[in-house]
Amino acid sequence: MSALRIERIDAARARVSGRLGFHEAADAADRWRELGAAGSADIVADVGTLEGVDSATLAVLLAWAAQWRRAGTRLRLDGAPPDLAALATLCGTQSLLGLAA
């Protein structure tokens, strides 16, 4: 498994890959600014290649979404792995992450 990587594609799009689970959550929580630039209406994060998805992953993504919301921007996830989408649905948080219900 690989370290968490955030690759900005442009001001409003990023690719988040690698491992993001319990062991990485504390370090990842403050990395929300790497996803995009303030002032964008939406930030779209492709999370299709995240590894080690668990409840800590969901917590970090929700924290990132909350930080962006405070900055006046909406975070939307694209390509969520099935286990992440299922966990978000189970917790009723899919709309907070821009995932389809």
Long-range contacts (C-beta under 8 A, 24 or more apart in sequence): 1-51, 1-52, 2-51, 4-28, 4-31, 6-31, 6-34, 6-35, 8-34, 8-35, 8-36, 11-36, 11-37, 11-39, 11-40, 12-36, 12-37, 12-40, 12-41, 12-42, 12-43, 12-44, 13-43, 13-44, 13-45, 13-46, 14-43, 14-44, 14-45, 14-46, 15-45, 15-46, 15-49, 16-45, 16-46, 16-47, 16-50, 17-49, 17-50, 17-51, 18-49, 18-50, 18-51, 19-50, 19-51, 19-52, 20-50, 20-51, 20-52, 20-53, 20-56, 20-57, 20-60, 21-51, 21-52, 21-53, 21-54, 21-56, 21-57, 22-54, 22-56, 24-52, 24-56, 25-56, 25-57, 25-59, 25-60, 28-60, 29-60, 29-63, 31-64, 32-63, 32-64, 32-67, 32-68, 33-67, 35-64, 35-68, 35-75, 36-68, 36-73, 38-71, 38-72, 38-73, 39-72, 39-73, 40-73, 41-73, 41-74, 42-73, 42-74, 42-75, 42-76, 42-98, 43-68, 43-73, 43-74, 43-75, 43-76, 44-76, 44-77, 44-78, 44-98, 45-75, 45-76, 45-77, 45-78, 46-78, 46-79, 47-77, 47-78, 47-79, 47-80, 47-81, 47-84, 48-78, 48-79, 48-80, 48-81, 50-81, 50-84, 53-81, 53-83, 53-84, 53-87, 54-87, 55-87, 57-84, 57-87, 58-84, 58-87, 58-88, 58-91, 58-93, 61-97, 62-93, 62-96, 62-97, 65-96, 65-97, 74-98
